[in-house]
Amino acid sequence: MKVVYDRKKEGIRILRCFGYDGQAELPDTIDGCPVTELGPYLFAETIRRFEPGEVFLAEVSGEAGQEACSLKEGRIGDGSWKEMESLKDGTPVLKGVGLRALSLPSGLEKIGAYACYNCENLEEITFSWMLRDLGAGLFTGCHGIRRLTVSLPSGCQCCLKEMLAELRQTLRVTVLDGKSQVQAKLLFPEYYEEAIENTPARILTQEMHGCGHRYRNAFSGKDFQYLVYDKLFPHIKVQEKPELVTELVLGRLMYPVMLQDERKEIYEEYAAAHGREIVRVAKEGQEINILRFAARAPWCGVGCLEEMLEEARQERDAQFLGFLMDVRHERKASPKGKRRFEL
């Protein structure tokens, strides 16, 4: 991948990206300087806000997050439209519907306005706690985003609340700790507003549909409140499909950060009654680890396991079915009253 950038007082600002595979893994540093900002309309089809100035080209290699990422660089011009929209070697601009995944630099602090304007096929974004300033209209037209991954060491704050407020579709959020280990997996349901006209009164009233706005408000300032999140379970339980509810439940049970015993029991009771949905969630995400966790969990009784087996048969998934049959055999082979639940 190649990037056009300029130098700011605080660090590097990336202005345009060029590549072929739709994966934008932006480097942490270029020529030893930290990447701290993304320019406006970075991934938009057209740059509508233009700031003339000296710009440079860098070819980056490796994965996002590596320090040694600049193979070559050089001054390419004064920031004209030509430098921003094409390269001499024919490398296409990474923009619009061509962008599918975006991994932001770990030291990024600011994103310019409309940077992802109308990136309809963008599905996932990875960012860190240092990101503070989200430009206006950042995700306008980005209706395909489904997954967010945020690096959030203990005691730090980030712009997750602002990110969620910009996106009203169902979102799956993975929270990483300071060692890049999964700390939590959270689900935020979809919601939308509808304007209802009251003709006699000559007013418009706003009606909210879905419980996603409640989950997006489970914050105190910028701090996410797990207890508030868990207390909202009755709302999603009656408003969303069982598969989605089961996915939320499994995320909290598998990564029970700050999960109180009372809420844990409620989640376990729900999961035990939805064996079929557990298999569907695992199938959708192609995550057999979900089955490994659920099938050997203490709350998974005989009825739950049989439901999982039946669903795996209907799905004709040989891997899932084989694993679940092994678990059933383990249970029958274990001494009475001594079931194995280890992973």
C-alpha positions in Angstrom: 0.0 0.0 0.0 1.1 3.6 -0.7 0.1 6.8 1.0 0.3 10.5 0.2 0.9 12.6 3.3 2.1 15.9 4.6 3.9 16.9 7.7 2.2 18.8 10.6 3.7 20.1 13.7 2.2 17.2 15.8 3.2 14.5 13.3 2.2 13.0 10.0 -1.2 13.5 8.3 -2.3 11.0 5.7 -4.1 12.5 2.8 -4.8 9.6 0.4 -4.2 5.9 0.2 -3.5 3.6 -2.8 -3.9 -0.1 -2.9 -5.6 -3.1 -4.4 -7.2 -5.4 -1.8 -9.6 -3.0 0.0 -7.7 -3.4 3.3 -6.4 -0.1 4.6 -3.9 -1.0 7.4 -2.4 2.4 8.1 1.1 2.6 9.6 1.9 3.9 13.1 4.9 5.8 11.8 6.3 7.1 8.5 10.1 7.8 8.4 10.2 7.7 12.2 7.4 10.3 12.7 4.1 9.2 14.3 0.9 9.3 12.2 -1.4 11.4 14.3 -4.1 12.6 11.8 -6.1 11.6 8.8 -7.1 14.3 6.3 -10.6 15.2 5.3 -12.3 13.1 2.6 -9.4 10.6 2.9 -11.4 7.6 1.5 -14.2 9.6 -0.2 -14.7 9.3 -3.9 -13.8 13.0 -4.3 -11.7 15.3 -2.2 -13.9 18.3 -1.6 -11.8 20.1 0.9 -8.4 20.9 -0.6 -5.4 22.4 1.3 -2.5 23.1 -1.0 1.0 22.4 0.3 4.0 20.2 0.0 3.1 16.5 0.0 5.1 13.3 0.0 4.7 9.7 -1.1 5.5 6.7 1.1 5.3 2.9 0.3 4.5 1.0 3.4 4.9 -2.7 4.2 3.9 -5.1 6.9 0.9 -4.9 9.2 -0.5 -1.8 10.8 1.2 -1.2 14.1 4.8 -1.9 13.0 7.2 0.9 13.5 9.5 0.3 10.5 6.9 0.9 7.8 8.5 3.3 5.3 10.4 1.6 2.5 10.8 4.7 0.4 9.5 8.2 0.3 9.9 11.3 -1.7 8.4 14.7 -2.4 5.9 14.3 -5.2 4.4 17.8 -5.5 2.5 20.7 -4.1 -0.7 18.7 -3.2 -2.4 19.2 -6.5 -5.5 17.2 -7.4 -3.4 15.0 -9.7 -1.1 13.7 -6.9 -4.2 12.9 -4.8 -6.1 10.9 -7.5 -3.5 8.9 -9.4 0.0 7.5 -9.2 2.4 7.1 -12.1 2.7 3.4 -11.6 -1.1 3.0 -11.9 -1.8 2.0 -8.3 -5.6 2.8 -7.8 -6.9 5.0 -5.1 -8.4 3.2 -2.1 -11.7 5.0 -1.8 -15.5 4.7 -1.8 -16.9 1.2 -2.3 -13.4 -0.2 -2.7 -12.7 0.2 1.0 -13.7 -2.9 3.1 -11.6 -2.8 6.3 -9.8 0.0 8.1 -7.1 -0.4 10.7 -6.1 3.0 12.2 -2.7 3.9 13.6 -2.3 3.3 17.4 -1.2 6.9 17.9 -3.9 8.5 15.8 -5.6 11.5 17.5 -7.8 13.1 14.8 -9.8 12.2 11.8 -10.8 14.9 9.3 -14.4 15.6 8.2 -16.1 13.1 5.9 -13.0 10.9 5.8 -15.1 7.8 5.1 -17.9 9.5 3.1 -20.0 7.0 1.3 -17.7 4.0 1.9 -20.7 1.7 1.6 -18.7 -1.6 1.7 -16.7 -0.7 4.8 -17.4 -3.5 7.3 -14.9 -3.2 10.2 -12.7 -0.6 11.9 -9.9 -1.1 14.4 -8.8 1.9 16.5 -7.1 2.7 19.8 -7.9 4.7 22.9 -5.8 7.7 21.8 -8.3 8.7 19.1 -10.1 11.8 20.4 -11.4 14.0 17.5 -13.9 12.6 15.0 -14.6 14.8 12.1 -18.1 15.9 11.1 -19.9 13.4 8.9 -17.1 10.9 9.3 -19.4 7.8 8.6 -22.0 9.4 6.4 -23.2 6.7 4.0 -21.3 3.9 5.8 -24.2 1.6 6.4 -22.2 -1.6 6.1 -20.0 -1.2 9.2 -20.7 -4.2 11.5 -17.6 -4.7 13.6 -15.5 -2.3 15.8 -12.3 -3.3 17.6 -10.9 -0.9 20.1 -7.6 -1.2 22.1 -8.5 0.1 25.6 -6.0 -0.4 28.4 -7.3 -0.3 31.9 -7.9 3.2 33.2 -7.9 4.8 29.7 -10.8 6.5 27.9 -11.6 6.6 24.3 -14.1 7.8 21.7 -16.1 4.6 21.6 -19.3 6.5 22.7 -18.9 8.9 19.9 -18.3 6.1 17.4 -21.4 4.3 18.5 -23.5 7.5 18.3 -22.5 7.9 14.6 -23.6 4.4 13.6 -27.2 3.2 14.1 -26.9 -0.3 12.7 -26.2 -3.4 14.7 -22.6 -3.3 15.9 -20.3 -6.0 17.4 -17.5 -4.4 19.5 -14.4 -6.2 20.6 -12.5 -4.5 23.5 -8.8 -5.3 23.8 -6.7 -4.8 26.9 -3.2 -3.3 27.0 -1.7 -6.6 25.8 -4.0 -6.9 22.8 -6.0 -9.7 24.5 -9.8 -9.8 24.2 -11.3 -8.2 27.3 -14.9 -8.0 26.3 -17.2 -8.7 23.4 -20.3 -6.4 23.3 -23.3 -6.2 21.0 -25.1 -2.9 20.3 -28.5 -3.5 18.5 -29.8 -1.4 15.7 -32.2 1.5 16.2 -33.8 4.2 14.1 -36.0 7.3 14.6 -39.3 8.0 12.8 -41.0 11.3 12.4 -44.8 11.1 13.0 -46.9 14.0 11.8 -49.6 15.2 14.1 -51.7 17.2 11.5 -54.3 18.8 13.9 -51.6 20.0 16.2 -49.3 20.9 13.3 -46.3 19.3 14.9 -43.9 16.4 14.3 -43.1 13.9 17.0 -40.1 11.6 17.1 -40.6 7.9 17.8 -37.7 5.6 18.6 -37.6 2.0 17.3 -35.3 -0.6 18.7 -33.4 -0.7 21.9 -30.0 0.3 20.4 -30.2 3.8 21.7 -30.5 2.5 25.2 -27.3 0.4 24.9 -25.4 3.3 23.3 -26.2 5.4 26.4 -24.5 2.9 28.8 -21.8 5.3 29.5 -20.8 7.7 32.3 -18.9 10.4 30.4 -16.6 8.4 28.3 -16.4 5.4 30.6 -18.4 2.3 29.6 -20.7 1.0 32.3 -21.0 -2.8 32.2 -23.6 -2.9 34.9 -25.9 -0.5 33.0 -25.4 -2.5 29.9 -26.4 -5.8 31.7 -29.4 -4.2 33.2 -30.8 -3.5 29.7 -31.2 -7.2 29.0 -35.0 -7.2 29.4 -35.3 -4.7 26.6 -33.3 -6.6 24.0 -34.9 -9.9 25.1 -38.4 -8.7 24.0 -37.4 -6.5 21.1 -34.8 -8.5 19.1 -34.6 -11.9 17.5 -33.4 -14.8 19.7 -30.2 -15.3 17.6 -29.1 -11.7 18.3 -30.0 -11.9 22.0 -28.0 -15.2 22.3 -25.0 -13.6 20.7 -25.0 -10.8 23.3 -25.4 -13.4 26.1 -22.5 -15.5 24.9 -20.3 -12.5 24.6 -20.9 -11.5 28.2 -20.5 -15.1 29.5 -17.3 -15.8 27.6 -15.7 -12.6 28.6 -17.4 -11.7 32.0 -15.6 -8.5 32.8 -17.4 -6.8 35.7 -20.3 -9.3 35.3 -22.3 -9.5 38.6 -23.5 -12.9 39.8 -27.1 -11.9 39.6 -26.8 -10.9 35.9 -24.6 -13.9 35.1 -27.4 -16.3 36.3 -29.9 -14.5 34.1 -27.7 -14.8 31.1 -27.0 -18.5 31.8 -30.7 -19.3 32.1 -31.3 -17.7 28.8 -28.4 -19.5 27.0 -29.5 -22.9 28.5 -32.9 -22.5 26.8 -31.5 -21.6 23.4 -29.3 -24.4 22.2 -30.3 -24.0 18.6 -29.5 -20.3 18.6 -26.0 -21.0 20.0 -25.2 -23.2 17.0 -26.5 -20.6 14.6 -24.4 -17.8 16.2 -21.3 -20.1 16.0 -22.1 -20.9 12.4 -22.7 -17.3 11.4 -19.3 -16.2 12.8 -17.5 -19.5 12.0 -16.3 -19.7 15.6 -16.1 -23.2 17.0 -14.8 -21.7 20.2 -18.3 -20.6 21.0 -19.4 -24.3 20.9 -16.4 -25.3 23.0 -17.4 -22.8 25.6 -21.1 -23.5 25.6 -21.2 -27.3 25.3 -18.9 -27.8 28.3 -20.4 -25.0 30.4 -22.1 -26.0 33.7 -25.3 -24.4 32.6 -25.6 -26.5 29.5 -27.8 -29.3 30.4 -28.9 -32.4 28.5 -31.7 -30.6 26.8 -29.5 -27.8 25.6 -26.9 -30.1 24.3 -29.5 -32.2 22.4 -30.9 -29.0 20.8 -27.4 -28.0 19.7 -26.9 -31.5 18.2 -30.2 -31.3 16.3 -29.4 -27.9 14.9 -25.9 -29.0 13.8 -27.5 -32.0 12.0 -29.9 -29.7 10.2 -27.1 -27.3 9.3 -25.1 -30.4 8.0 -22.0 -29.0 9.7 -19.7 -32.0 10.1 -17.2 -30.1 12.3 -19.8 -28.8 14.7 -21.7 -32.1 14.8 -18.6 -34.2 15.4 -17.5 -32.0 18.3 -20.9 -32.0 19.9 -21.1 -35.8 19.6 -17.7 -36.1 21.3 -19.0 -33.9 24.2 -22.1 -36.1 24.6 -19.9 -39.2 24.7 -17.6 -37.6 27.3 -20.6 -36.9 29.5 -21.9 -40.5 29.2 -18.4 -41.9 29.9 -17.9 -39.7 33.0 -18.8 -41.0 36.5 -22.3 -40.1 37.6 -22.4 -36.6 38.9 -18.9 -35.7 37.6 -19.1 -34.0 34.3 -16.1 -32.5 32.5 -16.3 -28.9 31.6 -12.7 -28.0 30.9 -11.9 -26.4 27.6 
